[in-house]
Amino acid sequence: MTTERALIRPRPFQATLDVLHQVLAFEHPADGVLSRYFREQRTLGQSDRAFIAESVFGVLRHKRVLDALGAEGAPRRLLLGWLARFEQAAVSELAPVLKRGESEWLAGVESASLDRLPLAVRAELPDWVYERLHARMNESELLALGEGLQMPAPLDLRVNVVRATRQSALDALRESGIEAAPTPYSPIGLRVRGKPAINRHPLFLDGTLEVQDEGSQLIGYLVAPRRRELVVDFCAGAGGKSLMLASLMHSQGRVYAFDVSAARIARMQPRLKRSGLSNVQPHLLANEHDTKVKRLAGKIDRVLVDAPCSGLGTLRRNPDLKWRQSPQAVQEMQVKQAAILRAASRLVKTGGRLVYATCSLLAEENEAIVDAFLTDVPGFVERPAAELLKQQGIDLETGPRLRLWPHVHGTDGFFAAVLERREA
């Protein structure tokens, strides 16, 4: 926790409980609940907001263990247990907010051995997620993954190479007092220490820097667009990958940024304006069979399908997804993923490249979708991801398909496969 060690004050403690009651209903994303609460409670100071946000996300990360230690889903016990067990807050610090008998319960929480708990609990994963991962990972790997997912994600930035070099952006950040270093793998990534208000920095405001996880940047390098090519980002969202592809093309050629959400397309517009890039064309689609898609059939050099997915690879940022997703939701997602990949594949010209990517940890959203596609759709062959990255100076061996893990690579959990159309 970033706040100084001191007595836990009743007001922010109660405010955190208020937010937890809303978040633990799991009806809306936790970050959205927090944003709305802070807009409504404008008198809260910055330190109180930090306490509330960190406490809520801390509880979500460790809910499985805390419930097993007796919290049983109760917001008050979850919060107290997190403070005592994971923030090492002493009983004396918690005294202003404790009720009779709670100090004794907390003593048990602090001293409890976790070794007796089931491995899924110790890994802080729902049973259904654990079972799917256990099919291909041993227990020590699962524990390491669980620990990696419990760590807050770092702040990664991408340099817009039309505006600056990575070194010049790094120097400018350091001159303004922000500690940063090059990312280990992405040639245009920077990793920032701490939580500076990067959205107010001149380099962000003028489009030199964008917030983008290093793993997401590596997906762009698998697409590897060339200048003057035609490129489609089939599920563009708010445009992070579209802007990266356009930047790698030095604003030449054309990037069609497709999405079915008007709200996401709207969020892309200010980012596009900041970037100074002129080769991105956002388009709102009715569905994957929209006439805009049909008109481009067989004409596109590179197609990226950053498919909608469970998002379980982003649990460092969105720990509530563990509890908001379900096996049924994943099953429904698979149908959508397969349909989108098949529709997007029709755009690819002979010799063109199709990249399928997700931020999921689950094989049924990743390998299974690609394997089924290769079986059912003739004319496509797979290209080895590691080899394609190496051609661009990125030495990262994860096998024929890109598989990034938070505990191994320090990125969100990503999957990607690269397919090439050999014949029409």
C-alpha positions as CSV (number, residue, x, y, z in Angstrom):
1,M,0.0,0.0,0.0
2,T,1.3,3.4,-0.9
3,T,-0.1,5.2,2.2
4,E,2.2,5.6,5.2
5,R,1.8,3.2,8.1
6,A,-0.7,4.8,10.5
7,L,-4.0,4.1,12.2
8,I,-6.7,2.9,9.8
9,R,-9.2,5.8,9.9
10,P,-12.9,5.0,10.1
11,R,-14.0,7.2,7.1
12,P,-11.9,5.6,4.4
13,F,-12.4,2.2,6.0
14,Q,-16.2,2.6,5.8
15,A,-16.0,4.0,2.2
16,T,-14.0,0.9,1.2
17,L,-16.8,-1.3,2.7
18,D,-19.4,0.7,0.7
19,V,-17.5,0.1,-2.5
20,L,-16.8,-3.6,-1.7
21,H,-20.5,-4.2,-1.2
22,Q,-21.1,-3.0,-4.8
23,V,-18.0,-4.7,-6.3
24,L,-18.7,-8.1,-4.7
25,A,-22.1,-8.2,-6.4
26,F,-20.0,-8.8,-9.5
27,E,-22.5,-7.2,-11.7
28,H,-20.1,-4.5,-13.1
29,P,-16.3,-4.3,-13.6
30,A,-14.6,-3.2,-10.4
31,D,-12.7,-0.3,-12.0
32,G,-16.0,1.0,-13.3
33,V,-17.6,0.8,-9.9
34,L,-14.6,2.6,-8.3
35,S,-14.7,5.4,-11.0
36,R,-18.3,6.0,-10.4
37,Y,-17.9,6.0,-6.6
38,F,-15.1,8.5,-6.8
39,R,-17.1,10.8,-9.1
40,E,-19.9,10.8,-6.6
41,Q,-17.7,11.3,-3.6
42,R,-15.7,14.4,-4.7
43,T,-14.6,15.3,-1.2
44,L,-12.4,12.3,-0.8
45,G,-8.7,13.2,-0.7
46,Q,-6.1,11.5,-2.8
47,S,-4.7,9.4,0.0
48,D,-8.2,8.1,0.8
49,R,-8.8,7.3,-2.8
50,A,-5.6,5.4,-3.0
51,F,-6.4,3.4,0.2
52,I,-9.9,2.5,-1.2
53,A,-8.7,1.5,-4.6
54,E,-5.7,-0.6,-3.4
55,S,-7.9,-2.2,-0.7
56,V,-10.6,-3.2,-3.1
57,F,-8.2,-4.7,-5.6
58,G,-6.2,-6.4,-2.8
59,V,-9.4,-8.1,-1.5
60,L,-10.3,-9.2,-5.0
61,R,-6.8,-10.7,-5.6
62,H,-6.8,-12.6,-2.3
63,K,-10.5,-13.4,-1.9
64,R,-10.1,-17.1,-2.3
65,V,-7.6,-17.4,0.6
66,L,-9.4,-14.9,2.8
67,D,-12.7,-16.8,2.4
68,A,-10.9,-20.1,3.3
69,L,-9.6,-18.4,6.4
70,G,-13.1,-17.5,7.6
71,A,-14.1,-14.3,5.7
72,E,-16.8,-16.3,3.9
73,G,-17.6,-13.5,1.5
74,A,-18.4,-10.9,4.1
75,P,-17.0,-7.5,2.9
76,R,-15.9,-6.4,6.4
77,R,-14.0,-9.6,7.2
78,L,-12.5,-9.6,3.7
79,L,-11.2,-6.1,4.2
80,L,-9.9,-6.7,7.7
81,G,-8.3,-10.0,6.7
82,W,-6.6,-8.4,3.7
83,L,-5.2,-5.6,5.8
84,A,-3.9,-8.0,8.5
85,R,-2.6,-10.9,6.5
86,F,-1.4,-9.2,3.2
87,E,-0.7,-5.7,4.3
88,Q,0.7,-6.7,7.7
89,A,-1.4,-4.1,9.5
90,A,-1.0,-4.6,13.3
91,V,-4.0,-4.8,15.6
92,S,-2.9,-1.5,17.0
93,E,-3.2,0.1,13.5
94,L,-6.7,-1.5,13.0
95,A,-7.9,-0.5,16.5
96,P,-10.0,2.5,15.4
97,V,-12.2,0.2,13.2
98,L,-12.3,-3.1,15.1
99,K,-15.4,-4.5,16.8
100,R,-15.4,-6.8,19.8
101,G,-13.9,-10.2,19.0
102,E,-12.4,-9.2,15.7
103,S,-8.8,-9.0,17.0
104,E,-8.9,-12.6,18.0
105,W,-10.2,-13.7,14.6
106,L,-7.5,-11.6,12.9
107,A,-4.8,-13.2,15.0
108,G,-5.9,-16.6,13.6
109,V,-5.9,-15.2,10.1
110,E,-2.4,-13.8,10.5
111,S,-1.0,-17.1,11.9
112,A,-2.8,-19.6,9.7
113,S,-0.7,-21.8,7.5
114,L,-1.8,-21.9,3.9
115,D,-0.1,-25.3,3.2
116,R,-3.3,-27.1,4.3
117,L,-5.4,-25.3,1.8
118,P,-6.2,-26.8,-1.6
119,L,-3.9,-25.7,-4.4
120,A,-6.6,-23.9,-6.3
121,V,-7.2,-21.8,-3.2
122,R,-3.5,-21.1,-2.7
123,A,-3.2,-20.1,-6.4
124,E,-6.2,-17.7,-5.9
125,L,-8.1,-19.3,-8.8
126,P,-11.7,-20.5,-9.1
127,D,-11.9,-24.3,-9.3
128,W,-13.0,-24.3,-12.9
129,V,-10.1,-22.2,-14.0
130,Y,-7.6,-24.2,-12.0
131,E,-8.9,-27.5,-13.4
132,R,-8.5,-26.3,-17.0
133,L,-4.9,-25.0,-16.4
134,H,-4.0,-28.1,-14.4
135,A,-4.5,-30.1,-17.5
136,R,-1.3,-28.7,-18.9
137,M,0.6,-27.2,-16.0
138,N,2.1,-28.9,-12.9
139,E,1.4,-27.7,-9.4
140,S,4.5,-25.6,-9.0
141,E,3.8,-23.9,-12.3
142,L,0.2,-23.2,-11.2
143,L,1.3,-21.7,-7.9
144,A,3.9,-19.5,-9.7
145,L,1.2,-18.4,-12.1
146,G,-1.2,-17.7,-9.3
147,E,1.4,-15.6,-7.5
148,G,2.2,-13.7,-10.7
149,L,-1.5,-12.9,-11.2
150,Q,-1.7,-11.5,-7.7
151,M,0.9,-8.9,-8.4
152,P,-0.2,-5.5,-9.7
153,A,0.7,-4.9,-13.3
154,P,3.4,-2.4,-14.2
155,L,2.7,0.6,-16.3
156,D,3.9,-0.1,-19.8
157,L,4.1,2.5,-22.5
158,R,4.5,2.3,-26.3
159,V,6.5,4.9,-28.2
160,N,4.8,6.3,-31.3
161,V,7.8,5.9,-33.7
162,V,6.4,8.6,-36.0
163,R,6.8,11.1,-33.1
164,A,10.0,10.0,-31.4
165,T,12.6,7.2,-30.8
166,R,12.4,5.1,-27.7
167,Q,15.7,6.6,-26.4
168,S,14.5,10.2,-26.8
169,A,11.2,9.4,-25.1
170,L,13.0,7.7,-22.3
171,D,15.4,10.6,-21.8
172,A,12.4,13.1,-21.8
173,L,10.6,11.0,-19.1
174,R,13.7,10.9,-16.9
175,E,14.2,14.6,-17.3
176,S,10.7,15.2,-16.0
177,G,11.4,13.0,-13.0
178,I,9.7,9.8,-14.1
179,E,11.7,6.6,-13.7
180,A,11.4,4.3,-16.7
181,A,13.4,1.6,-18.5
182,P,13.2,-0.2,-21.8
183,T,10.9,-3.2,-21.8
184,P,12.7,-6.5,-22.1
185,Y,11.1,-7.6,-25.4
186,S,9.3,-4.9,-27.3
187,P,11.7,-2.6,-29.2
188,I,9.4,0.4,-28.7
189,G,8.2,-0.2,-25.1
190,L,9.0,1.5,-21.9
191,R,8.2,0.3,-18.3
192,V,7.5,3.0,-15.8
193,R,8.2,2.7,-12.1
194,G,5.4,3.7,-9.7
195,K,2.1,5.3,-10.7
196,P,2.8,8.7,-12.2
197,A,-0.1,10.7,-13.8
198,I,1.2,9.8,-17.3
199,N,-2.0,11.0,-18.9
200,R,-1.0,14.6,-18.0
201,H,2.5,14.3,-19.3
202,P,3.4,16.3,-22.4
203,L,4.6,13.2,-24.2
204,F,1.2,11.5,-23.7
205,L,-0.8,14.6,-24.6
206,D,1.1,15.1,-27.9
207,G,0.7,11.4,-28.9
208,T,4.3,10.4,-28.4
209,L,3.4,7.8,-25.8
210,E,0.4,5.5,-25.4
211,V,-0.3,3.1,-22.5
212,Q,0.0,-0.4,-23.8
213,D,1.1,-3.6,-22.1
214,E,4.3,-5.1,-23.6
215,G,2.5,-8.3,-24.5
216,S,0.0,-6.4,-26.5
217,Q,2.9,-4.7,-28.3
218,L,4.4,-8.0,-29.3
219,I,1.1,-9.0,-30.9
220,G,1.7,-6.0,-33.2
221,Y,5.1,-7.3,-34.1
222,L,3.5,-10.6,-35.2
223,V,1.2,-8.7,-37.5
224,A,4.4,-6.9,-38.8
225,P,2.7,-4.5,-41.2
226,R,4.7,-2.9,-44.0
227,R,4.4,0.6,-45.4
228,R,1.7,1.0,-48.0
229,E,-0.1,-2.2,-47.1
230,L,-3.8,-2.7,-46.4
231,V,-4.3,-3.8,-42.8
232,V,-7.5,-4.7,-40.8
233,D,-7.7,-4.7,-37.1
234,F,-10.9,-6.7,-36.9
235,C,-11.8,-6.2,-33.3
236,A,-10.2,-2.8,-32.8
237,G,-11.8,-1.8,-29.5
238,A,-10.5,1.6,-28.4
239,G,-7.7,1.4,-31.0
240,G,-4.5,0.6,-29.1
241,K,-3.3,-2.0,-31.5
242,S,-4.6,-0.2,-34.5
243,L,-2.5,2.9,-33.6
244,M,0.5,0.7,-33.1
245,L,0.1,-0.9,-36.5
246,A,-0.3,2.5,-38.1
247,S,2.7,3.8,-36.4
248,L,4.9,0.8,-37.5
249,M,3.7,1.7,-41.0
250,H,4.9,5.3,-40.5
251,S,1.4,6.5,-41.4
252,Q,1.6,5.0,-44.9
253,G,-0.9,2.5,-46.3
254,R,-4.2,2.0,-44.6
255,V,-5.4,0.5,-41.3
256,Y,-9.1,-0.3,-41.1
257,A,-10.1,-0.3,-37.5
258,F,-13.3,-2.4,-37.2
259,D,-15.5,-2.8,-34.1
260,V,-19.2,-3.5,-33.4
261,S,-19.3,-1.0,-30.4
262,A,-20.0,2.7,-31.1
263,A,-18.7,3.5,-27.6
264,R,-15.3,1.9,-28.3
265,I,-15.0,3.6,-31.7
266,A,-15.7,6.9,-30.0
267,R,-12.9,6.3,-27.4
268,M,-10.5,5.7,-30.3
269,Q,-11.1,9.1,-31.9
270,P,-9.2,11.3,-29.4
271,R,-6.3,8.8,-29.3
272,L,-6.1,8.9,-33.1
273,K,-6.1,12.7,-33.1
274,R,-3.3,12.8,-30.5
275,S,-1.2,10.3,-32.5
276,G,-0.9,12.4,-35.6
277,L,-1.4,9.3,-37.7
278,S,-3.3,9.7,-40.9
279,N,-3.7,6.1,-42.1
280,V,-6.3,4.8,-39.6
281,Q,-9.9,4.5,-40.7
282,P,-12.3,3.5,-37.9
283,H,-15.5,1.7,-39.0
284,L,-18.5,0.6,-37.0
285,L,-19.7,-2.8,-38.0
286,A,-23.2,-4.3,-37.5
287,N,-21.6,-7.7,-37.1
288,E,-18.7,-9.8,-38.6
289,H,-20.7,-10.2,-41.9
290,D,-21.2,-6.4,-42.4
291,T,-21.1,-5.2,-46.0
292,K,-17.9,-3.2,-45.2
293,V,-16.2,-6.5,-44.5
294,K,-17.5,-8.2,-47.7
295,R,-16.2,-5.4,-49.9
296,L,-12.7,-6.0,-48.7
297,A,-12.7,-9.8,-49.2
298,G,-9.4,-11.1,-50.5
299,K,-7.8,-7.7,-50.6
300,I,-6.0,-7.3,-47.3
301,D,-2.3,-7.9,-46.6
302,R,-2.5,-8.3,-42.8
303,V,-5.5,-9.0,-40.6
304,L,-5.4,-9.0,-36.8
305,V,-8.2,-10.7,-34.8
306,D,-7.7,-9.6,-31.2
307,A,-10.7,-11.7,-30.3
308,P,-13.2,-11.0,-27.5
309,C,-12.4,-13.4,-24.7
310,S,-12.7,-14.2,-21.0
311,G,-9.8,-11.8,-20.3
312,L,-8.3,-14.1,-17.7
313,G,-4.8,-13.1,-18.8
314,T,-5.5,-9.6,-17.4
315,L,-6.2,-10.7,-13.8
316,R,-3.3,-8.5,-12.5
317,R,-5.4,-5.5,-13.7
318,N,-8.9,-7.0,-13.4
319,P,-8.9,-9.5,-10.6
320,D,-12.7,-9.4,-10.4
321,L,-12.8,-11.2,-13.7
322,K,-12.1,-14.4,-11.8
323,W,-15.5,-14.1,-10.2
324,R,-17.4,-12.5,-13.1
325,Q,-16.5,-15.1,-15.7
326,S,-17.9,-18.7,-15.8
327,P,-17.5,-21.9,-17.9
328,Q,-20.8,-21.1,-19.6
329,A,-19.6,-17.6,-20.6
330,V,-16.4,-19.1,-22.0
331,Q,-18.4,-21.7,-24.0
332,E,-20.5,-18.9,-25.5
333,M,-17.3,-16.9,-26.2
334,Q,-15.8,-19.9,-28.2
335,V,-18.7,-19.8,-30.6
336,K,-18.2,-16.1,-31.2
337,Q,-14.4,-16.5,-31.5
338,A,-14.7,-19.2,-34.1
339,A,-17.2,-17.2,-36.1
340,I,-15.1,-14.0,-36.0
341,L,-11.9,-15.8,-37.1
342,R,-13.6,-17.4,-40.0
343,A,-15.2,-14.1,-41.1
344,A,-11.9,-12.2,-40.8
345,S,-10.0,-14.9,-42.8
346,R,-12.1,-14.1,-45.9
347,L,-10.4,-10.7,-46.0
348,V,-6.9,-12.1,-46.4
349,K,-5.3,-12.1,-49.8
350,T,-3.1,-14.9,-51.1
351,G,0.2,-14.6,-49.3
352,G,-1.4,-12.4,-46.7
353,R,-1.2,-12.9,-42.9
354,L,-3.9,-13.6,-40.3
355,V,-3.1,-13.2,-36.6
356,Y,-5.4,-14.6,-34.0
357,A,-4.8,-13.3,-30.5
358,T,-6.5,-13.3,-27.1
359,C,-5.7,-12.2,-23.6
360,S,-7.0,-15.5,-22.2
361,L,-5.1,-18.3,-20.4
362,L,-7.5,-21.0,-21.5
363,A,-6.7,-23.5,-24.3
364,E,-10.3,-23.7,-25.4
365,E,-10.2,-20.0,-26.3
366,N,-6.8,-20.2,-27.9
367,E,-5.3,-23.4,-29.3
368,A,-8.6,-25.1,-29.8
369,I,-10.0,-22.2,-31.9
370,V,-6.9,-22.1,-34.1
371,D,-6.7,-25.9,-34.5
372,A,-10.4,-26.1,-35.5
373,F,-10.0,-23.3,-38.0
374,L,-7.0,-25.0,-39.6
375,T,-9.0,-28.2,-39.9
376,D,-12.1,-26.6,-41.3
377,V,-10.8,-23.8,-43.5
378,P,-8.5,-24.8,-46.4
379,G,-5.7,-22.7,-47.7
380,F,-4.1,-21.5,-44.5
381,V,-0.8,-22.6,-43.0
382,E,0.8,-21.7,-39.7
383,R,3.9,-19.7,-39.4
384,P,6.2,-20.0,-36.3
385,A,5.7,-17.0,-34.0
386,A,9.2,-17.2,-32.4
387,E,10.8,-17.1,-35.8
388,L,8.8,-14.1,-37.0
389,L,9.7,-12.2,-33.9
390,K,13.4,-13.1,-34.2
391,Q,13.4,-11.6,-37.7
392,Q,12.5,-8.3,-36.1
393,G,15.2,-8.5,-33.4
394,I,13.0,-9.9,-30.7
395,D,14.5,-13.0,-29.0
396,L,11.6,-14.7,-27.3
397,E,11.1,-18.4,-27.6
398,T,7.6,-19.5,-26.6
399,G,7.1,-22.2,-29.2
400,P,5.4,-22.1,-32.6
401,R,2.6,-20.0,-31.1
402,L,3.1,-17.0,-28.8
403,R,2.2,-17.7,-25.2
404,L,3.0,-15.1,-22.7
405,W,2.7,-15.6,-18.9
406,P,2.7,-12.9,-16.2
407,H,5.0,-14.9,-13.9
408,V,7.5,-15.7,-16.7
409,H,7.5,-12.7,-19.0
410,G,6.2,-9.9,-16.8
411,T,3.3,-9.2,-19.3
412,D,-0.4,-9.9,-19.2
413,G,-1.3,-13.4,-20.3
414,F,-1.4,-13.4,-24.1
415,F,-1.8,-16.0,-26.8
416,A,-1.3,-15.6,-30.6
417,A,-1.0,-17.7,-33.6
418,V,0.1,-16.6,-37.1
419,L,-1.6,-18.0,-40.2
420,E,-0.8,-17.4,-43.8
421,R,-3.0,-17.8,-46.8
422,R,-1.2,-20.0,-49.4
423,E,-4.1,-20.2,-51.8
424,A,-7.4,-18.5,-52.4
